[in-house]
Amino acid sequence: MNKSDYWKENLRLVAILLAIWFAVSFLFGIILVDTLNVIRVGGVGLGFWFAQQGSIYTFLVLIFVYTKKMNTLDRKYDVHEDK
């Protein structure tokens, strides 16, 4: 097992997931809110929806994605926990 490769893949995964969360919460919910508010979802602007709900839902999905991907990575490098 190469610990360096394991951590490189782990950090790459974390960076990708944080970039997605940043885009959804900061870019869509703050920077692009006026542009996205032209699109209506359930009676409110899409930018408002991202600021209020979208970033939270995205964060929850990213938690499950991280868990799944890390379990796969752990098995690949044989550092998983046996059940």
SVG drawing of the C-alpha trace seen along z (x, -y; Angstrom):
<svg xmlns="http://www.w3.org/2000/svg" viewBox="-46 -40 50 49">
<polyline fill="none" stroke="black" stroke-width="0.4" points="0.0,0.0 1.3,-3.4 0.1,-5.9 1.0,-8.9 -1.2,-7.8 -4.0,-7.1 -3.9,-10.6 -3.5,-12.2 -6.7,-10.5 -8.4,-11.3 -7.5,-15.0 -8.5,-15.1 -11.9,-13.8 -12.3,-16.3 -11.3,-19.2 -13.8,-18.2 -16.6,-17.9 -15.8,-21.2 -15.7,-22.9 -19.1,-21.6 -20.5,-22.7 -18.8,-26.1 -20.4,-26.5 -23.8,-25.6 -23.8,-27.6 -21.7,-30.7 -21.9,-31.1 -25.5,-30.1 -26.8,-31.3 -24.9,-34.6 -23.0,-35.7 -25.5,-34.5 -28.6,-34.9 -30.1,-37.7 -29.4,-35.9 -30.9,-32.7 -33.9,-34.4 -35.3,-34.9 -36.1,-31.1 -39.0,-30.4 -39.3,-27.2 -42.3,-26.6 -43.1,-30.3 -39.7,-31.5 -36.5,-32.4 -34.0,-29.6 -31.2,-31.7 -33.3,-32.1 -34.0,-28.4 -30.3,-27.6 -29.5,-30.0 -32.2,-28.5 -32.5,-24.8 -30.2,-23.9 -26.9,-24.2 -28.3,-22.1 -29.6,-19.3 -26.3,-19.4 -24.3,-19.1 -26.3,-16.0 -25.9,-14.4 -22.1,-15.1 -21.9,-13.4 -23.3,-10.2 -21.1,-10.5 -18.0,-11.0 -18.9,-8.0 -19.4,-5.8 -16.2,-7.0 -14.1,-6.6 -15.3,-3.1 -14.3,-2.3 -10.9,-4.0 -10.3,-2.2 -10.9,1.1 -8.6,0.2 -5.8,-0.5 -6.7,2.2 -7.3,0.0 -11.0,0.8 -12.5,2.1 -13.7,5.7 -17.2,6.2"/>
</svg>
